Amino acid sequence: MLTLPPSKLPRVGTTIFTVMSRLAQECGAINLSQGFPDFDPPPRLVDLVAEHMRRGVNQYAPMAGWPALLEAIAAKVLDLYGCRVDPQASVTVTSGATEALFCAVHAVVRPGDEVILLEPAYDSYEPAVELAGGHAVRVPLRRPGFGVDWHRVREAINPRTRLLIVNSPHNPTGAVFAPEDLDALEDILRDNGVLVLSDEVYEHIVFDGRAHQSLLTRPSLVSRSFVVSSFGKTYHCTGWKVGYCVAPPGLTAEFRKVHQFVQFAVASPMQAALAQFLAECPGHARELGGFYQRKRDRFLELLTATPLRPIPTAGTYFQLADYSAVSEQPDVEFARALTREIGVAAIPVSVFSAGAPPERLVRFCFAKNDATLDAAGERLSRLVAPGGCR
């Protein structure tokens, strides 16, 4: 009889995003849980993919990325953040941001190393750390605004600390870094060798006149950081799974050692199309914040007709809401009931934390057509206080 070895991830099951999307489909609910748009990428970008396929761009791309796309990424980084990087030595195209995050962790984390996570933390971080033999050290974000408690971060650093993972704009809370956050980060890292992994996939989705505070704007941070971005988030094509990582040459060399055996190369026609689209339509990314701010504001207006209390969001395409006025259920139970009984799927925020005090918060994705948001708002208006979704 076959005996399986012990699981490398004994506490990990199917991700909550898969679970809630499946439940939404089963119940005919409006899916505001998983973070994907229900509208198409720019038509010109789609046409370019087809054009490059017809031109024969259908075989393996170079391992590090399509040369024209590497050049375009380097030009974008210089234009937006004033950071000059060598496209051949410091930029790698990956199969989405998740692969980039995984490869960065495995490039530098060794058994016994500690990795600091800011909690709530995106759910792929800790499994990658555990598979590398590392230990995740969780530092909670401050309530109510979900800012970083840099004093606690400093206290968490010790000789075993290898890596600090930061995320701004932040999933799931929508909090964003201010310049003072980068000042504090520079100060904390000045006298140690801790590396940084910066998840910046929502870099272009910031609101209310704010500027994205990329680690690529600070030379002292660039020298020790992996910075991860996502074309899927920027161009409404999450299913294409194209992201990239910018890091100094030494870190990039180690990153690529892992990347070449995880993915090797990303789909060629998508890379060629993205390179051409970046050159033809450079304004798309700059307009993205305003595009999503209008959707955020529309969704917030819809929530005024419900007993849900929105938590301010300064970036991403996610909106937290406190359901304390509706139910005393734990958030996982409430999210399931909301899907089954009201017909709107959301993500319970507790899945981004480990052992944190329970909070009655769920996360909605507003990267949807206006008609989808309006229909969700009408259904959510059926919630009553107290006692809805019991």
Secondary structure, DSSP 8 states (H G I E B T S, - for coil): -------SSTT--S-HHHHHHHHHHHHT-EE-SSS--SS---HHHHHHHHHHHHTT--S---TT--HHHHHHHHHHHHHHH-----HHHHEEEESHHHHHHHHHHHHH--TT-EEEEEES--TTHHHHHHHTT-EEEEEE--TTT----HHHHHHH--TTEEEEEEESS-TTT-----HHHHHHHHHHHTTS--EEEEE-TTTT-B-TT-----GGG-HHHHTTEEEEEEHHHHTT-GGG--EEEE--HHHHHHHHHHHHHHTS---HHHHHHHHHHHHH-TTHHHHHHHHHHHHHHHHHHHHTTSS-EE----BSSEEEEE-TTT--S-HHHHHHHIIIIISEE-EEGGGG-SS-----EEEEE--S-HHHHHHHHHHHTT--TTTTT-
